[in-house]
């Protein structure tokens, strides 16, 4: 799209696009100040970007002097990115436009220790479906991005291993999907994609320092420092799920015992609840799952807790202590403006979030806890998918795929 421009022109347009991505909406004057560009240069490059269909003008705002300021934003109609996230029990995929909006979403069921060949075949099918859907609705595709856990080489697009697939070793996903589809391919840690989604489309917009904590089948943390996502080369960063929380605890998939992930993840919470119900504990959650403990899910346990069920609140009280203690350490080390809490164990779990916040505010250093925000995001779909899309766009704008 930008091939005809000289290097300096592409660099400046890429810088403008990155600022628009970060701010979501921005004026010409603010762009000039942030990038130290003259008003004439800003006008010149924006004209090109508007004609290319990447940027558009949006609603104007009246200033105190009576003049109206026009904002610039990404044109959501220019194209889409294909975003795919690996979960323990599913592959989730979506078409995401440059505004972070989901145009189409699909999923496929998988299972723990699925053979790698079967998992790759499912991934092939999911991506093929998304490519066909993008073409059906007439959208150009910027790139394909996959978020996955464990040991990665993000630059080369290689997943060295994935603990939850049997025989998964040295899988060059970039080579595979660029050969099949011809679109640029990007690989990113699944939890880091959540932090990117928060930075560009969620509660982290405009913040320089925050962490995004994901509590689901796995537990992890994405980190934004000084306005930039902190990405380790091999995908291992913010692994709070694999820090010690319990002495002589149960074995974790990482090979250690007593990891935080083993005592707060979705499977553990459901297992604790089933164990109690099977031993005769009285709880309203049994009614919510139709009287069958095998139908128990995390949503039912959260609903019962929100209604005041003592048994479910005892379970989440323990979860809050483990998570709150660990995030107190994070707060004291990083002093973030925001700790964003996301994932199925967090979603609508008011009792858990209130207790995590109370623990952090009681235990963190005063100058830190007086300023920090601890918030659970409202449900807006899986923000990790939007984060993968933003990662593709940022790479595109930095000319790494031109």
C-alpha positions as CSV (number, residue, x, y, z in Angstrom):
1,X,0.0,0.0,0.0
2,X,2.9,2.4,0.8
3,X,5.4,0.9,-1.6
4,X,5.6,3.9,-3.9
5,X,6.8,6.3,-1.2
6,X,10.4,7.0,-0.3
7,X,11.8,5.8,3.0
8,X,11.5,9.1,4.8
9,X,7.9,9.5,3.6
10,X,7.0,6.0,4.8
11,X,8.7,6.5,8.1
12,X,6.7,9.7,8.8
13,X,3.4,8.2,7.7
14,X,4.1,5.1,9.9
15,X,4.8,7.4,12.9
16,X,1.5,9.2,12.2
17,X,-0.4,6.0,12.0
18,X,1.1,4.7,15.2
19,X,0.0,7.9,17.0
20,X,-3.5,7.6,15.6
21,X,-3.5,3.9,16.8
22,X,-2.4,4.9,20.3
23,X,-4.8,7.8,20.7
24,X,-7.8,6.4,18.8
25,X,-8.7,10.0,18.0
26,X,-6.3,12.9,17.6
27,X,-6.1,16.3,16.1
28,X,-3.7,17.6,13.5
29,X,-2.2,20.0,16.0
30,X,-1.6,17.2,18.6
31,X,0.0,15.0,15.9
32,X,2.4,17.8,15.0
33,X,3.4,18.4,18.6
34,X,3.9,14.7,19.4
35,X,6.0,14.1,16.3
36,X,7.7,17.5,16.0
37,X,6.3,18.0,12.5
38,X,5.4,21.3,10.9
39,X,1.7,21.9,10.2
40,X,2.3,21.7,6.5
41,X,4.0,18.3,6.8
42,X,1.2,17.0,8.9
43,X,-1.4,18.2,6.3
44,X,0.7,16.7,3.5
45,X,1.1,13.2,5.0
46,X,-2.5,13.1,6.3
47,X,-3.7,13.9,2.8
48,X,-1.9,10.8,1.5
49,X,-3.2,8.6,4.3
50,X,-6.7,9.8,3.9
51,X,-6.6,9.1,0.1
52,X,-5.2,5.6,0.8
53,X,-8.2,5.0,3.0
54,X,-6.3,4.3,6.2
55,X,-7.3,7.5,8.1
56,X,-10.5,9.5,8.1
57,X,-11.8,12.7,9.6
58,X,-14.4,12.3,12.4
59,X,-16.8,14.5,14.3
60,X,-15.6,18.0,15.2
61,X,-15.5,19.6,18.6
62,X,-16.1,23.2,19.4
63,X,-13.3,24.9,21.3
64,X,-13.6,27.8,23.8
65,X,-12.8,30.2,21.0
66,X,-15.6,29.1,18.9
67,X,-13.4,27.2,16.4
68,X,-14.1,23.6,15.6
69,X,-11.4,20.9,15.8
70,X,-11.5,17.9,13.5
71,X,-10.3,14.6,14.8
72,X,-8.5,11.9,12.9
73,X,-9.1,8.2,13.4
74,X,-8.6,4.9,11.5
75,X,-11.2,4.2,8.9
76,X,-12.8,1.0,10.2
77,X,-13.8,0.1,6.6
78,X,-10.3,-0.1,5.1
79,X,-9.7,-3.8,5.9
80,X,-9.3,-6.4,8.6
81,X,-6.8,-8.5,10.5
82,X,-7.3,-12.2,11.2
83,X,-6.7,-12.8,14.9
84,X,-6.6,-16.2,16.5
85,X,-6.1,-17.1,20.2
86,X,-5.2,-20.5,21.7
87,X,-7.3,-21.5,24.7
88,X,-7.0,-24.8,26.6
89,X,-10.5,-25.9,25.4
90,X,-10.9,-23.9,22.2
91,X,-9.4,-21.9,19.3
92,X,-11.0,-18.5,19.0
93,X,-10.7,-16.5,15.8
94,X,-12.1,-13.2,14.6
95,X,-11.9,-10.6,11.8
96,X,-10.9,-7.3,13.5
97,X,-11.0,-3.9,11.8
98,X,-8.5,-1.1,12.5
99,X,-10.9,0.4,15.1
100,X,-10.6,-2.8,17.1
101,X,-14.2,-3.8,16.3
102,X,-15.1,-7.5,15.7
103,X,-16.8,-8.1,12.4
104,X,-16.9,-11.8,12.5
105,X,-16.0,-14.4,15.2
106,X,-15.8,-18.2,15.2
107,X,-14.4,-20.9,17.4
108,X,-13.4,-24.6,17.4
109,X,-13.3,-27.0,20.4
110,X,-10.0,-28.5,21.3
111,X,-8.8,-30.4,24.4
112,X,-5.8,-30.6,26.7
113,X,-3.0,-32.7,25.2
114,X,-4.6,-32.8,21.8
115,X,-2.1,-34.3,19.3
116,X,-0.2,-31.5,17.5
117,X,-1.2,-32.7,14.0
118,X,-4.9,-32.5,14.9
119,X,-4.5,-29.1,16.5
120,X,-2.7,-27.8,13.4
121,X,-5.4,-29.1,11.2
122,X,-8.0,-27.3,13.3
123,X,-6.0,-24.1,13.1
124,X,-5.7,-24.5,9.3
125,X,-9.5,-24.9,9.1
126,X,-10.2,-21.9,11.4
127,X,-7.9,-19.6,9.5
128,X,-9.2,-20.8,6.1
129,X,-12.7,-20.0,7.3
130,X,-11.7,-16.5,8.4
131,X,-10.0,-15.8,5.1
132,X,-13.1,-16.9,3.2
133,X,-15.3,-14.8,5.4
134,X,-13.1,-11.7,4.8
135,X,-13.3,-12.1,1.1
136,X,-17.1,-12.7,1.3
137,X,-17.6,-9.3,2.9
138,X,-15.1,-7.6,0.6
139,X,-12.4,-6.8,3.1
140,X,-8.7,-6.7,2.3
141,X,-6.6,-8.6,4.8
142,X,-3.6,-6.8,6.4
143,X,-2.2,-9.9,8.1
144,X,-2.8,-13.0,10.2
145,X,-1.9,-13.1,13.9
146,X,-1.9,-15.9,16.4
147,X,-1.7,-15.6,20.2
148,X,-0.3,-18.7,22.0
149,X,1.4,-19.4,25.3
150,X,4.7,-21.0,26.3
151,X,8.1,-20.8,24.5
152,X,8.0,-18.6,21.3
153,X,10.3,-16.9,18.9
154,X,8.0,-14.0,17.9
155,X,10.4,-12.6,15.3
156,X,10.7,-15.8,13.4
157,X,7.1,-16.9,14.1
158,X,8.1,-20.2,15.7
159,X,6.3,-21.9,18.5
160,X,9.1,-24.0,20.1
161,X,6.7,-25.9,22.3
162,X,3.2,-25.7,23.6
163,X,2.6,-27.7,26.8
164,X,-1.1,-28.3,26.1
165,X,-0.6,-30.1,22.8
166,X,1.1,-33.5,22.6
167,X,4.1,-33.6,20.4
168,X,4.0,-29.8,19.6
169,X,7.7,-28.9,19.0
170,X,9.4,-26.3,16.7
171,X,6.3,-25.4,14.7
172,X,7.1,-22.6,12.2
173,X,3.7,-21.0,12.0
174,X,4.9,-18.0,10.1
175,X,6.4,-20.1,7.3
176,X,3.3,-22.4,7.2
177,X,0.6,-19.7,6.9
178,X,2.5,-17.3,4.7
179,X,3.0,-20.2,2.3
180,X,-0.6,-21.2,2.4
181,X,-2.3,-17.8,2.3
182,X,0.3,-15.2,1.2
183,X,-0.5,-12.7,4.0
184,X,2.0,-11.5,6.6
185,X,1.9,-13.7,9.7
186,X,2.7,-12.6,13.3
187,X,3.1,-14.6,16.5
188,X,2.6,-13.2,20.0
189,X,2.3,-14.4,23.5
190,X,-1.5,-14.8,24.3
191,X,-1.3,-12.8,27.5
192,X,0.7,-10.0,26.0
193,X,-2.0,-9.6,23.3
194,X,-4.4,-8.9,26.1
195,X,-2.2,-6.0,27.3
196,X,-2.0,-4.6,23.8
197,X,-5.8,-4.8,23.5
198,X,-6.1,-2.9,26.8
199,X,-3.5,-0.3,25.6
200,X,-5.2,0.5,22.3
201,X,-8.9,-0.3,22.9
202,X,-9.6,-0.8,26.6
203,X,-9.0,0.8,30.0
204,X,-5.3,1.4,29.2
205,X,-5.9,4.0,26.5
206,X,-3.8,7.1,27.4
207,X,-2.0,5.3,30.2
208,X,1.8,4.9,30.3
209,X,2.2,2.2,32.9
210,X,-0.2,-0.6,33.7
211,X,-0.5,-4.4,33.8
212,X,-3.3,-6.6,32.4
213,X,-3.9,-9.8,34.4
214,X,-5.7,-12.7,32.8
215,X,-7.3,-15.4,35.0
216,X,-8.9,-18.3,33.1
217,X,-7.7,-21.8,32.3
218,X,-4.2,-20.3,32.7
219,X,-3.0,-17.2,34.6
220,X,-0.7,-14.6,33.2
221,X,0.1,-10.9,33.1
222,X,0.9,-8.4,30.3
223,X,3.0,-5.4,31.1
224,X,3.0,-1.9,29.5
225,X,5.9,0.4,30.7
226,X,6.5,4.0,29.6
227,X,3.8,3.6,27.0
228,X,5.2,0.5,25.3
229,X,4.3,-3.2,25.6
230,X,7.1,-5.1,27.3
231,X,7.7,-8.1,25.1
232,X,10.4,-10.7,25.8
233,X,11.9,-12.4,22.7
234,X,10.9,-15.9,23.7
235,X,7.4,-15.1,25.0
236,X,8.1,-15.5,28.7
237,X,7.3,-12.4,30.6
238,X,4.7,-11.6,33.3
239,X,4.4,-15.3,34.2
240,X,2.9,-14.7,37.6
241,X,0.9,-17.9,37.2
242,X,4.2,-19.8,37.6
243,X,5.4,-18.0,40.8
244,X,5.2,-19.9,44.1
245,X,2.1,-19.4,46.2
246,X,1.7,-22.6,48.2
247,X,4.4,-24.7,49.9
248,X,4.2,-28.4,49.0
249,X,1.3,-27.6,46.6
250,X,0.1,-29.6,43.6
251,X,2.2,-30.2,40.4
252,X,1.9,-27.4,37.8
253,X,2.2,-28.0,34.0
254,X,5.5,-26.0,34.3
255,X,7.0,-28.8,36.4
256,X,7.1,-26.9,39.7
257,X,4.7,-27.3,42.6
258,X,2.4,-24.8,44.3
259,X,2.3,-22.2,41.5
260,X,-0.3,-19.5,41.6
261,X,-2.0,-20.9,38.6
262,X,-2.7,-24.2,40.4
263,X,-4.8,-22.5,43.1
264,X,-6.8,-19.8,41.2
265,X,-7.4,-21.0,37.7
266,X,-10.9,-21.9,36.3
267,X,-10.5,-25.7,36.6
268,X,-9.3,-25.4,40.2
269,X,-12.3,-23.3,41.2
270,X,-14.8,-25.6,39.6
271,X,-13.0,-28.6,41.1
272,X,-13.1,-27.1,44.6
273,X,-16.8,-26.4,44.2
274,X,-17.6,-29.9,42.9
275,X,-15.7,-31.5,45.7
276,X,-17.7,-29.6,48.3
277,X,-21.0,-30.3,46.7
278,X,-20.2,-34.0,46.4
279,X,-19.4,-34.1,50.1
280,X,-22.8,-32.7,51.1
281,X,-22.1,-28.9,51.3
282,X,-25.3,-26.9,50.9
283,X,-25.1,-24.2,48.3
284,X,-27.5,-22.4,46.0
285,X,-25.0,-23.0,43.1
286,X,-26.4,-26.5,42.8
287,X,-29.8,-25.1,41.7
288,X,-28.0,-22.9,39.1
289,X,-26.4,-26.0,37.5
290,X,-29.7,-28.0,37.4
291,X,-28.8,-30.1,40.4
292,X,-26.0,-31.9,38.5
293,X,-22.5,-31.1,39.7
294,X,-21.2,-32.2,36.3
295,X,-23.0,-29.3,34.7
296,X,-21.2,-26.9,37.0
297,X,-19.4,-24.0,35.3
298,X,-17.5,-20.9,36.4
299,X,-20.4,-18.6,35.5
300,X,-22.8,-20.4,37.9
301,X,-20.3,-20.2,40.8
302,X,-19.8,-16.5,40.2
303,X,-23.5,-15.8,40.1
304,X,-24.0,-17.7,43.3
305,X,-21.2,-15.7,45.0
306,X,-22.7,-12.5,43.8
307,X,-26.0,-13.5,45.4
308,X,-24.3,-14.0,48.7
309,X,-23.8,-17.8,48.7
310,X,-21.4,-18.5,51.6
311,X,-19.8,-21.6,50.1
312,X,-18.9,-19.9,46.8
313,X,-17.7,-16.8,48.6
314,X,-15.4,-18.9,50.7
315,X,-13.8,-20.3,47.6
316,X,-13.4,-16.9,46.0
317,X,-12.2,-15.5,49.3
318,X,-9.3,-17.9,49.1
319,X,-8.7,-17.1,45.4
320,X,-8.7,-13.4,46.3
321,X,-6.0,-13.9,49.0
322,X,-3.7,-15.7,46.6
323,X,-4.2,-13.3,43.8
324,X,-4.2,-10.2,46.0
325,X,-0.9,-11.1,47.7
326,X,0.8,-11.7,44.4
327,X,-0.5,-8.5,42.8
328,X,0.6,-6.5,45.9
329,X,4.1,-7.6,45.0
330,X,3.6,-6.5,41.4
331,X,2.3,-3.2,42.6
332,X,5.3,-2.6,44.8
333,X,7.7,-3.6,42.1
334,X,6.2,-1.8,39.1
335,X,4.0,1.0,40.6
336,X,1.5,0.8,37.7
337,X,-1.3,3.3,37.2
338,X,-3.8,0.4,36.6
339,X,-4.1,-3.3,37.3
340,X,-6.6,-4.5,34.8
341,X,-8.3,-7.8,35.7
342,X,-9.8,-9.9,32.9
343,X,-10.8,-13.5,32.1
344,X,-13.6,-15.9,32.9
345,X,-12.7,-16.2,36.6
346,X,-12.9,-12.4,36.9
347,X,-15.8,-11.6,34.6
348,X,-18.7,-10.2,36.7
349,X,-17.1,-11.6,39.8
350,X,-17.8,-8.6,42.0
351,X,-17.0,-10.3,45.3
352,X,-13.6,-11.5,44.1
353,X,-12.6,-8.2,42.6
354,X,-13.6,-6.2,45.7
355,X,-11.5,-8.5,47.9
356,X,-8.5,-8.4,45.5
357,X,-8.7,-4.6,45.6
358,X,-9.0,-4.5,49.4
359,X,-5.9,-6.7,49.8
360,X,-3.8,-4.7,47.5
361,X,-4.8,-1.4,49.0
362,X,-4.2,-2.7,52.5
363,X,-0.8,-4.3,51.8
364,X,0.9,-2.1,49.1
365,X,3.1,0.8,50.0
366,X,1.0,3.9,50.8
367,X,2.3,6.1,47.9
368,X,1.5,3.3,45.5
369,X,-1.9,2.1,46.8
370,X,-3.1,5.7,47.1
371,X,-2.8,6.2,43.3
372,X,-3.3,2.7,41.8
373,X,-6.6,1.6,40.2
374,X,-7.7,-2.0,40.3
375,X,-10.5,-2.7,37.9
376,X,-12.3,-5.5,36.2
377,X,-13.1,-4.6,32.6
378,X,-16.7,-4.8,31.4
379,X,-17.3,-7.6,29.0
380,X,-16.5,-6.6,25.4
381,X,-15.6,-9.9,23.9
382,X,-12.0,-11.2,24.2
383,X,-9.8,-8.2,24.1
384,X,-6.9,-10.4,23.3
385,X,-8.2,-10.7,19.7
386,X,-8.2,-7.0,19.3
387,X,-4.7,-6.9,20.8
388,X,-3.4,-9.3,18.2
389,X,-4.9,-7.1,15.5
390,X,-3.2,-4.0,16.9
391,X,0.1,-5.9,16.9
392,X,-0.3,-6.7,13.2
393,X,-1.1,-3.0,12.5
394,X,1.9,-1.7,14.5
395,X,4.2,-4.1,12.6
396,X,2.7,-2.9,9.3
397,X,3.2,0.7,10.2
398,X,6.8,0.2,11.2
399,X,7.4,-1.1,7.6
400,X,8.4,-4.5,8.7
401,X,6.1,-6.1,6.2
402,X,6.2,-3.6,3.3
